[in-house]
Structure formats: structure tokens, C-alpha cells
Amino acid sequence: MIVSCASCGKRFKGTSGSRKFKCSACGNLFTFPATAKSPAPGNMLCSNCWTEIKSQPDLKSCPMCQQKLSPQHGGRASEESSALDAAGKSHEGQEQQQQAGVQTGGEQQAAGRDSAAQERDAALLKAEMAEARAKEAEQRAEQAEARGKEAEQRAEQAEARGKEAEQKAEQAEARAREMEEKLNAYRQAALTALEPLMPEFNRATQALATDIGSAQALIGQARQHLAATSSPNDRLQGLAEMQRLETLLAELKTRIEAMQADLNSRFQAVLGGGGEG
């Protein structure tokens, strides 16, 4: 592939690819395209990005990549075999352009006015593009600010939920302490109420054991007496002793029931008093 520099017209030989090269004559950047490139009549090509631009006398650089341009040359890319044939024709064309003469004063002024208008149009286009990029950047900044505010709101909500959970935990802990204190108070009240009952309960138990022992002894005596005699009087005496024994056992039973009722009432009093506390 033969490429002509769009700034100075110097030709270079190379292979197609995305690599950029620097012109040894003018320092312009150029690339070797994948296919041959030739501008349409009245247009010119950039030898770097290969953008086709309308040929203008005052055009000095590519509007796309800012590389230098020259209306006398312009970029071209051709296969090596056809480039040699085109080189001679290009040289002849340049000589003809040099021999064509100089434009008249009126034509030069008209060209200058056209050039000034084109420059204004190009400046307006650049200004519009810059304004569009500024608006786009402003929109992106606004979107980023909105995302930042949303993230901040989420953080505040998370912090509020954390504080609420912390308050609930503190309330639960306070209730647990209150319940523990009440439970300790109930235990202390129960111990205080039951402590005086222990000696009384022990005395009652001992008395009951003594009475039961007496009843057992009477029962034994009655059995022995009845077994040793067969007279009616002895039997009658044994029956009388058995009746005494039954009476004694009934009294013991009544005493036990009364003791149980008394203990139950005292326990209820303790539990009721603890509930009121």
C-alpha cells in the first residue's frame, strides 16, 4: 500500500493496519488503510483518519483528528502497482496548476469572503458541539449528584433503622431487668413467709408421728388380746379398744387435713402478696 501525506504529499510504502506513522517531512500522522482511498472531485482525504472533507483553500487541519491538511496534496492510498502510474499523472497535474496563472483581484476577494464565511460556519459548529458536550457533562453531573443524594438517603434510613433496633433492644433489656427484679422480690417474699413455718411444721410432724406410734401400739395390743382369749368379755374389750383406735385415727386424719389447709392458705397468701408487689 502506497500512502500520500495529506499535508506535504510525501509518499510512504507499508502494509494495512491500525498503527500510526509520522511523516519524516512534516511530522504529520498517517495510517495505512485496508483498502485504496481516493477522494471524490472537489473533496480531500485526511491521511490519518481517512475522513473525506470538502476541499477549501483555507482548510489547514482535519476537523475530526486535527491532523494537518493541504489542498494541494490531500491524502491518498493506492495499491503499489497503480501508485507508480498515478505518480506521473499527479506530477503533470501539479505543473498544469502552476501554469494556470493567478486569479484576478475580484476572484481572490470572493474566495476570501467565502473562506471567512466557512470559518464562521466552522466556528459556529465547533461552538455548538462544545455547548452540546457541556450540556451532556452537566446532565451527567446532575445524575451523579442525584445518585449521591439517593445513596445518602439510604444511609440515613439504614442509620434510623439501626437506632430504632438499638432502642428496642434497650427497652427489652430494661423489661428483662424489671422482670428479674420482680422475680427476686417474689423469691425473697416466699422465703420470708415460709421460714417461720418450718419450725411449726417440724413440731406438727413430730406430734403426728407420736400419735401414729400410739395408734399402732394400741392396734398391736388389741390384736394380741383378741388372739389370747376366747371369752366374750375379752372380745368386747377388744372391740372397745378398736373403737378407741378408730377414733384416734380419725382425729389424726382431721388434724392432718387442717394442717394441709392451713399450709395451703399460707402459700396462697404468699403468692397473692407477691403478685400485688
SEKOL-116982 format. One record per residue (C-alpha): residue number from 1; residue in one letter; x, y, z. Coordinates in nm, 4 decimals. Layout:
<romis>
<romi NUM,"a",<X,Y,Z>>
...
</romis>
This chain:
<romis>
<romi 1,"m",<0.0000,0.0000,0.0000>>
<romi 2,"i",<0.1299,0.3496,-0.1011>>
<romi 3,"v",<0.0037,0.6405,0.1144>>
<romi 4,"s",<0.0495,1.0103,0.0346>>
<romi 5,"c",<0.0762,1.2503,0.3296>>
<romi 6,"a",<-0.2224,1.4881,0.3342>>
<romi 7,"s",<-0.0004,1.7774,0.4439>>
<romi 8,"c",<0.3121,1.7637,0.2270>>
<romi 9,"g",<0.2319,1.4945,-0.0316>>
<romi 10,"k",<0.5273,1.2733,0.0539>>
<romi 11,"r",<0.4593,0.9085,-0.0255>>
<romi 12,"f",<0.5223,0.6115,0.2014>>
<romi 13,"k",<0.5075,0.2399,0.1408>>
<romi 14,"g",<0.3647,-0.0007,0.4025>>
<romi 15,"t",<0.1037,-0.2612,0.4955>>
<romi 16,"s",<-0.2525,-0.2087,0.6171>>
<romi 17,"g",<-0.3092,-0.1840,0.9933>>
<romi 18,"s",<-0.4161,0.0410,1.2817>>
<romi 19,"r",<-0.0608,0.1538,1.3634>>
<romi 20,"k",<0.0091,0.5261,1.3214>>
<romi 21,"f",<0.3223,0.6589,1.1481>>
<romi 22,"k",<0.4844,1.0030,1.1485>>
<romi 23,"c",<0.5755,1.1798,0.8269>>
<romi 24,"s",<0.9507,1.2385,0.8107>>
<romi 25,"a",<0.8980,1.5608,0.6118>>
<romi 26,"c",<0.6248,1.7485,0.8021>>
<romi 27,"g",<0.5631,1.5429,1.1184>>
<romi 28,"n",<0.2001,1.4672,1.0266>>
<romi 29,"l",<0.0490,1.1368,1.1442>>
<romi 30,"f",<-0.0781,0.8884,0.8854>>
<romi 31,"t",<-0.2003,0.5280,0.8653>>
<romi 32,"f",<-0.2201,0.2561,0.6008>>
<romi 33,"p",<-0.5903,0.1756,0.5354>>
<romi 34,"a",<-0.7232,-0.1675,0.4499>>
<romi 35,"t",<-0.8343,-0.0588,0.1019>>
<romi 36,"a",<-0.7325,0.2031,-0.1508>>
<romi 37,"k",<-0.8656,0.5539,-0.0793>>
<romi 38,"s",<-0.9238,0.8278,-0.3344>>
<romi 39,"p",<-1.1329,1.1453,-0.2752>>
<romi 40,"a",<-1.4305,1.2440,-0.4882>>
<romi 41,"p",<-1.3927,1.5521,-0.7122>>
<romi 42,"g",<-1.3858,1.8684,-0.5018>>
<romi 43,"n",<-1.3027,1.6759,-0.1847>>
<romi 44,"m",<-0.9868,1.5774,0.0005>>
<romi 45,"l",<-0.8881,1.2957,0.2354>>
<romi 46,"c",<-0.7141,1.3006,0.5726>>
<romi 47,"s",<-0.4259,1.0541,0.5639>>
<romi 48,"n",<-0.4669,0.9756,0.9373>>
<romi 49,"c",<-0.8396,0.9040,0.9973>>
<romi 50,"w",<-0.9260,0.8994,0.6232>>
<romi 51,"t",<-1.2220,1.1337,0.6656>>
<romi 52,"e",<-1.3361,1.2852,0.3348>>
<romi 53,"i",<-1.3691,1.6648,0.3552>>
<romi 54,"k",<-1.4778,1.9288,0.1076>>
<romi 55,"s",<-1.1693,2.0932,-0.0396>>
<romi 56,"q",<-1.1297,2.4542,0.0768>>
<romi 57,"p",<-0.8384,2.6949,0.0203>>
<romi 58,"d",<-0.8143,2.7907,0.3881>>
<romi 59,"l",<-0.8625,2.4431,0.5334>>
<romi 60,"k",<-0.5492,2.3673,0.7375>>
<romi 61,"s",<-0.6444,2.0684,0.9548>>
<romi 62,"c",<-0.8832,1.7744,0.9693>>
<romi 63,"p",<-1.1963,1.8607,1.1738>>
<romi 64,"m",<-1.2049,1.5034,1.3091>>
<romi 65,"c",<-0.8469,1.4299,1.4204>>
<romi 66,"q",<-0.6833,1.7763,1.3868>>
<romi 67,"q",<-0.4006,1.6477,1.1647>>
<romi 68,"k",<-0.2574,1.8935,0.9061>>
<romi 69,"l",<-0.4110,1.9139,0.5589>>
<romi 70,"s",<-0.3063,2.0820,0.2353>>
<romi 71,"p",<-0.5490,2.1476,-0.0551>>
<romi 72,"q",<-0.2565,2.0984,-0.2937>>
<romi 73,"h",<-0.1993,1.7411,-0.1786>>
<romi 74,"g",<-0.4596,1.5696,0.0378>>
<romi 75,"g",<-0.4324,1.2122,0.1477>>
<romi 76,"r",<-0.4382,0.9198,-0.0923>>
<romi 77,"a",<-0.3940,0.5445,-0.0579>>
<romi 78,"s",<-0.3421,0.3149,-0.3530>>
<romi 79,"e",<-0.2107,-0.0259,-0.4300>>
<romi 80,"e",<0.1603,-0.0281,-0.5029>>
<romi 81,"s",<0.1177,-0.1228,-0.8724>>
<romi 82,"s",<-0.1274,0.1582,-0.9545>>
<romi 83,"a",<0.0515,0.4171,-0.7391>>
<romi 84,"l",<0.3506,0.4319,-0.9714>>
<romi 85,"d",<0.1285,0.5114,-1.2715>>
<romi 86,"a",<-0.0657,0.7733,-1.0773>>
<romi 87,"a",<0.2548,0.9455,-0.9587>>
<romi 88,"g",<0.3425,1.0688,-1.3099>>
<romi 89,"k",<-0.0083,1.1952,-1.3727>>
<romi 90,"s",<-0.0118,1.3742,-1.0400>>
<romi 91,"h",<0.3160,1.5498,-1.1237>>
<romi 92,"e",<0.1779,1.6633,-1.4579>>
<romi 93,"g",<-0.1367,1.7905,-1.2886>>
<romi 94,"q",<0.0670,1.9966,-1.0434>>
<romi 95,"e",<0.2627,2.1569,-1.3271>>
<romi 96,"q",<-0.0609,2.2444,-1.5027>>
<romi 97,"q",<-0.1955,2.4052,-1.1855>>
<romi 98,"q",<0.1216,2.6135,-1.1528>>
<romi 99,"q",<0.0923,2.7249,-1.5166>>
<romi 100,"a",<-0.2786,2.8118,-1.4874>>
<romi 101,"g",<-0.1930,3.1645,-1.3769>>
<romi 102,"v",<-0.3053,3.3803,-1.0865>>
<romi 103,"q",<-0.6654,3.4623,-1.0089>>
<romi 104,"t",<-0.7911,3.8140,-1.0648>>
<romi 105,"g",<-0.8370,4.0515,-0.7687>>
<romi 106,"g",<-1.2169,4.0102,-0.7691>>
<romi 107,"e",<-1.1940,3.6320,-0.7631>>
<romi 108,"q",<-0.9485,3.6457,-0.4739>>
<romi 109,"q",<-1.1777,3.8744,-0.2743>>
<romi 110,"a",<-1.4731,3.6438,-0.3386>>
<romi 111,"a",<-1.2676,3.3472,-0.2322>>
<romi 112,"g",<-1.1678,3.5381,0.0815>>
<romi 113,"r",<-1.5292,3.6125,0.1651>>
<romi 114,"d",<-1.6240,3.2504,0.1105>>
<romi 115,"s",<-1.3341,3.1465,0.3262>>
<romi 116,"a",<-1.4424,3.3852,0.6069>>
<romi 117,"a",<-1.7983,3.2533,0.5887>>
<romi 118,"q",<-1.6730,2.8963,0.6050>>
<romi 119,"e",<-1.4573,2.9824,0.9022>>
<romi 120,"r",<-1.7575,3.1374,1.0769>>
<romi 121,"d",<-1.9651,2.8304,0.9981>>
<romi 122,"a",<-1.6900,2.6052,1.1275>>
<romi 123,"a",<-1.6566,2.8171,1.4423>>
<romi 124,"l",<-2.0333,2.8078,1.4996>>
<romi 125,"l",<-2.0324,2.4305,1.4510>>
<romi 126,"k",<-1.7493,2.3893,1.6989>>
<romi 127,"a",<-1.9290,2.6158,1.9471>>
<romi 128,"e",<-2.2495,2.4138,1.9121>>
<romi 129,"m",<-2.0586,2.0891,1.9608>>
<romi 130,"a",<-1.8827,2.2320,2.2653>>
<romi 131,"e",<-2.2168,2.3506,2.4085>>
<romi 132,"a",<-2.3686,2.0068,2.3485>>
<romi 133,"r",<-2.0746,1.8396,2.5249>>
<romi 134,"a",<-2.1078,2.0865,2.8137>>
<romi 135,"k",<-2.4799,2.0093,2.8466>>
<romi 136,"e",<-2.4073,1.6378,2.8391>>
<romi 137,"a",<-2.1424,1.6799,3.1091>>
<romi 138,"e",<-2.3879,1.8871,3.3151>>
<romi 139,"q",<-2.6532,1.6169,3.2819>>
<romi 140,"r",<-2.4033,1.3536,3.3916>>
<romi 141,"a",<-2.3071,1.5688,3.6892>>
<romi 142,"e",<-2.6741,1.6090,3.7836>>
<romi 143,"q",<-2.7287,1.2333,3.7544>>
<romi 144,"a",<-2.4226,1.1667,3.9694>>
<romi 145,"e",<-2.5481,1.4192,4.2256>>
<romi 146,"a",<-2.8915,1.2527,4.2270>>
<romi 147,"r",<-2.7308,0.9123,4.2795>>
<romi 148,"g",<-2.5229,1.0586,4.5618>>
<romi 149,"k",<-2.8344,1.2024,4.7293>>
<romi 150,"e",<-3.0150,0.8696,4.6910>>
<romi 151,"a",<-2.7219,0.6859,4.8482>>
<romi 152,"e",<-2.7167,0.9419,5.1307>>
<romi 153,"q",<-3.0905,0.8929,5.1909>>
<romi 154,"r",<-3.0446,0.5168,5.2023>>
<romi 155,"a",<-2.7624,0.5585,5.4514>>
<romi 156,"e",<-2.9811,0.7840,5.6677>>
<romi 157,"q",<-3.2658,0.5309,5.6542>>
<romi 158,"a",<-3.0304,0.2497,5.7489>>
<romi 159,"e",<-2.8968,0.4589,6.0379>>
<romi 160,"a",<-3.2536,0.5331,6.1548>>
<romi 161,"r",<-3.3423,0.1628,6.1452>>
<romi 162,"g",<-3.0257,0.0869,6.3415>>
<romi 163,"k",<-3.1185,0.3427,6.6075>>
<romi 164,"e",<-3.4734,0.2039,6.6264>>
<romi 165,"a",<-3.3393,-0.1505,6.6690>>
<romi 166,"e",<-3.0997,-0.0255,6.9370>>
<romi 167,"q",<-3.3871,0.1447,7.1244>>
<romi 168,"k",<-3.5965,-0.1727,7.1076>>
<romi 169,"a",<-3.3036,-0.3748,7.2387>>
<romi 170,"e",<-3.2597,-0.1306,7.5281>>
<romi 171,"q",<-3.6321,-0.1492,7.6070>>
<romi 172,"a",<-3.6245,-0.5301,7.6004>>
<romi 173,"e",<-3.3197,-0.5284,7.8269>>
<romi 174,"a",<-3.4977,-0.2909,8.0694>>
<romi 175,"r",<-3.8048,-0.5176,8.0780>>
<romi 176,"a",<-3.5846,-0.8197,8.1394>>
<romi 177,"r",<-3.4145,-0.6432,8.4306>>
<romi 178,"e",<-3.7529,-0.5412,8.5715>>
<romi 179,"m",<-3.8826,-0.8989,8.5500>>
<romi 180,"e",<-3.5664,-1.0307,8.7128>>
<romi 181,"e",<-3.6033,-0.7814,8.9961>>
<romi 182,"k",<-3.9685,-0.8826,9.0490>>
<romi 183,"l",<-3.8744,-1.2489,9.0428>>
<romi 184,"n",<-3.6052,-1.1908,9.3041>>
<romi 185,"a",<-3.8577,-0.9997,9.5133>>
<romi 186,"y",<-4.1073,-1.2869,9.4866>>
<romi 187,"r",<-3.8418,-1.5352,9.5907>>
<romi 188,"q",<-3.7381,-1.3234,9.8854>>
<romi 189,"a",<-4.1021,-1.2782,9.9934>>
<romi 190,"a",<-4.1623,-1.6524,9.9665>>
<romi 191,"l",<-3.8537,-1.7309,10.1725>>
<romi 192,"t",<-3.9514,-1.4699,10.4303>>
<romi 193,"a",<-4.3047,-1.6129,10.4569>>
<romi 194,"l",<-4.2024,-1.9794,10.4606>>
<romi 195,"e",<-3.9124,-1.9506,10.7053>>
<romi 196,"p",<-4.1369,-1.9186,11.0191>>
<romi 197,"l",<-4.3445,-2.2155,10.9028>>
<romi 198,"m",<-4.0574,-2.4600,10.9137>>
<romi 199,"p",<-4.0275,-2.4982,11.2947>>
<romi 200,"e",<-4.4045,-2.5201,11.3304>>
<romi 201,"f",<-4.4231,-2.7777,11.0577>>
<romi 202,"n",<-4.1490,-2.9825,11.2214>>
<romi 203,"r",<-4.3270,-2.9773,11.5594>>
<romi 204,"a",<-4.6539,-3.0796,11.3984>>
<romi 205,"t",<-4.4827,-3.3585,11.2148>>
<romi 206,"q",<-4.3209,-3.4896,11.5325>>
<romi 207,"a",<-4.6528,-3.4805,11.7194>>
<romi 208,"l",<-4.8216,-3.6604,11.4359>>
<romi 209,"a",<-4.5512,-3.9260,11.4368>>
<romi 210,"t",<-4.6016,-3.9754,11.8121>>
<romi 211,"d",<-4.9772,-4.0134,11.7748>>
<romi 212,"i",<-4.9391,-4.2553,11.4924>>
<romi 213,"g",<-4.6977,-4.4603,11.7035>>
<romi 214,"s",<-4.9511,-4.4727,11.9852>>
<romi 215,"a",<-5.2232,-4.5869,11.7480>>
<romi 216,"q",<-5.0007,-4.8594,11.6125>>
<romi 217,"a",<-4.9256,-4.9785,11.9664>>
<romi 218,"l",<-5.2963,-4.9932,12.0529>>
<romi 219,"i",<-5.3656,-5.1881,11.7390>>
<romi 220,"g",<-5.0955,-5.4372,11.8335>>
<romi 221,"q",<-5.2286,-5.4757,12.1852>>
<romi 222,"a",<-5.5804,-5.5299,12.0576>>
<romi 223,"r",<-5.4672,-5.7956,11.8188>>
<romi 224,"q",<-5.2717,-5.9748,12.0955>>
<romi 225,"h",<-5.5626,-5.9562,12.3396>>
<romi 226,"l",<-5.8104,-6.0907,12.0895>>
<romi 227,"a",<-5.5753,-6.3685,11.9910>>
<romi 228,"a",<-5.5080,-6.4743,12.3540>>
<romi 229,"t",<-5.8652,-6.5011,12.4734>>
<romi 230,"s",<-6.1806,-6.6532,12.3536>>
<romi 231,"s",<-6.4214,-6.5234,12.6183>>
<romi 232,"p",<-6.6985,-6.2873,12.5182>>
<romi 233,"n",<-6.5856,-6.0242,12.7650>>
<romi 234,"d",<-6.2384,-6.0165,12.6203>>
<romi 235,"r",<-6.3790,-5.9810,12.2763>>
<romi 236,"l",<-6.5969,-5.6937,12.3908>>
<romi 237,"q",<-6.2942,-5.5301,12.5481>>
<romi 238,"g",<-6.1017,-5.5750,12.2255>>
<romi 239,"l",<-6.3838,-5.4179,12.0268>>
<romi 240,"a",<-6.3838,-5.1206,12.2622>>
<romi 241,"e",<-6.0112,-5.0747,12.2139>>
<romi 242,"m",<-6.0548,-5.0982,11.8398>>
<romi 243,"q",<-6.3226,-4.8257,11.8564>>
<romi 244,"r",<-6.0835,-4.6050,12.0548>>
<romi 245,"l",<-5.8203,-4.6675,11.7923>>
<romi 246,"e",<-6.0548,-4.5724,11.5096>>
<romi 247,"t",<-6.1494,-4.2548,11.6955>>
<romi 248,"l",<-5.7846,-4.1650,11.7425>>
<romi 249,"l",<-5.7050,-4.2279,11.3785>>
<romi 250,"a",<-5.9998,-4.0113,11.2711>>
<romi 251,"e",<-5.8710,-3.7291,11.4916>>
<romi 252,"l",<-5.5266,-3.7655,11.3365>>
<romi 253,"k",<-5.6779,-3.7501,10.9929>>
<romi 254,"t",<-5.8680,-3.4346,11.0829>>
<romi 255,"r",<-5.5533,-3.2750,11.2196>>
<romi 256,"i",<-5.3588,-3.3604,10.9046>>
<romi 257,"e",<-5.6319,-3.2131,10.6818>>
<romi 258,"a",<-5.6409,-2.8974,10.8951>>
<romi 259,"m",<-5.2640,-2.8663,10.8742>>
<romi 260,"q",<-5.2730,-2.9052,10.4956>>
<romi 261,"a",<-5.5477,-2.6466,10.4645>>
<romi 262,"d",<-5.3520,-2.4050,10.6825>>
<romi 263,"l",<-5.0372,-2.4515,10.4796>>
<romi 264,"n",<-5.2268,-2.4058,10.1542>>
<romi 265,"s",<-5.3848,-2.0841,10.2768>>
<romi 266,"r",<-5.0462,-1.9504,10.3803>>
<romi 267,"f",<-4.8947,-2.0390,10.0464>>
<romi 268,"q",<-5.1832,-1.8649,9.8709>>
<romi 269,"a",<-5.1288,-1.5603,10.0890>>
<romi 270,"v",<-4.7600,-1.5578,9.9956>>
<romi 271,"l",<-4.8364,-1.5945,9.6266>>
<romi 272,"g",<-5.1077,-1.3308,9.6381>>
<romi 273,"g",<-4.8852,-1.0836,9.8205>>
<romi 274,"g",<-4.6047,-1.1445,9.5718>>
<romi 275,"g",<-4.8449,-1.0844,9.2826>>
<romi 276,"e",<-4.9508,-0.7496,9.4260>>
<romi 277,"g",<-4.5881,-0.6441,9.4669>>
</romis>
